[in-house]
Each structure stands twice: as C-alpha cells, then as structure tokens.
Amino acid sequence: QQSGDAVTVVTVHQDENETAALLRMAELGVRLPVLQDGRRMIAAALNIPNVMPATVVLRRDGSVAKVLPQPFTSADEVAAAVDSALRTPGATR
C-alpha cells in the first residue's frame, strides 16, 4: 500500500497441503495473493534457498534482484530491504 503500483507483492506458500496453507495464511492475517508451490517449482526456478521465510525481490523484467532469507517485523523493514535490493546493481544474494 505504501508503494502504490510501484511494487507488487505476492506470497508463495510451500506447504503441499493447499488447504493447510490457506488456513495458515488466514491465521496470520495475510491479505495478499497466495501462490501455492508445494512441489517447490517456483523456488527451484528462482534458485531460492530452502529456508522460510525467504523474500525474493524481482526487477520489472522478472530477473532476481535479491533473495532475502530473513523474517521482517514491519512494513518499513520490508520497504527498506526492497529499496536497497533494487538500488544495488547486479545483486542476487
């Protein structure tokens, strides 16, 4: 919301049980689009380490700007990390 249309945020849940994944997102109060990746196909395609949570910052062209295998405690932390990742040329991890 802070970034308007400048940033699109989606979640990717790796639980093989889609119902459990959706219930977990509801319990956490997540109100974002959720992609189900129980077979880790998205994670493999983006070369994401097998840690949770992992945040992947993608450039407009779809290339990976940075992988952040860390939790965040506020929207401001997320915004700062995304801004930093997009300002760092050639960053991937």
C-alpha positions in Angstrom: 0.0 0.0 0.0 2.9 2.4 0.8 4.3 1.9 -2.7 1.1 2.1 -4.7 1.6 0.5 -8.1 5.4 0.6 -7.9 5.6 -2.7 -6.2 3.6 -5.9 -6.5 3.7 -8.3 -3.5 2.6 -11.9 -3.6 3.2 -14.8 -1.1 4.4 -18.2 -2.1 3.4 -21.0 0.3 5.3 -24.3 0.1 3.0 -26.5 2.1 2.0 -29.4 -0.1 -1.5 -29.3 1.6 -3.2 -26.3 -0.1 -6.0 -26.2 2.5 -3.5 -26.1 5.4 -1.5 -23.4 3.5 -4.6 -21.2 3.1 -5.7 -21.7 6.7 -2.2 -20.7 7.8 -2.3 -17.5 5.8 -5.7 -16.7 7.2 -4.4 -17.3 10.8 -1.5 -15.0 10.1 -3.8 -12.3 8.7 -2.1 -12.3 5.4 -4.1 -10.4 2.9 -2.0 -10.8 -0.3 -2.3 -13.0 -3.3 -1.0 -16.5 -2.4 0.7 -18.8 -4.8 0.9 -22.5 -3.9 4.3 -24.1 -4.5 4.1 -27.4 -2.7 6.5 -29.0 -5.2 8.9 -26.0 -4.9 8.8 -25.4 -8.7 8.8 -21.6 -8.2 11.6 -21.9 -5.6 13.7 -24.0 -7.9 13.2 -21.7 -10.9 14.3 -18.7 -8.8 17.1 -20.6 -7.0 15.6 -19.8 -3.6 17.3 -21.5 -0.6 15.1 -23.9 1.3 14.5 -21.6 4.3 11.4 -19.9 5.5 10.7 -17.2 5.2 12.5 -16.1 2.1 11.7 -12.9 0.3 12.6 -12.6 -3.4 12.8 -9.1 -4.9 12.2 -9.2 -8.7 13.0 -6.4 -11.1 10.4 -5.2 -13.6 11.9 -7.5 -16.2 11.4 -10.6 -13.9 15.1 -11.0 -13.1 16.0 -11.6 -9.4 17.4 -8.5 -7.7 18.0 -10.2 -4.4 17.0 -13.1 -2.2 16.4 -12.2 1.4 16.2 -15.4 3.6 15.0 -13.5 6.7 11.9 -12.5 8.6 10.7 -8.9 8.8 8.9 -7.3 11.7 7.4 -4.3 9.9 6.3 -2.9 6.6 9.0 -0.3 6.9 11.7 -3.1 7.2 10.3 -4.7 4.0 10.2 -1.3 2.2 13.8 -0.6 3.1 15.0 -4.0 2.0 13.2 -3.8 -1.3 14.5 -0.3 -1.9 18.1 -1.4 -1.1 17.8 -4.5 -3.3 16.6 -2.5 -6.3 19.3 0.1 -5.9 22.1 -2.4 -5.7 23.3 -3.2 -9.3 23.7 -6.9 -10.1 22.7 -8.0 -6.6 21.4 -11.6 -6.4 22.1 -12.6 -2.8 
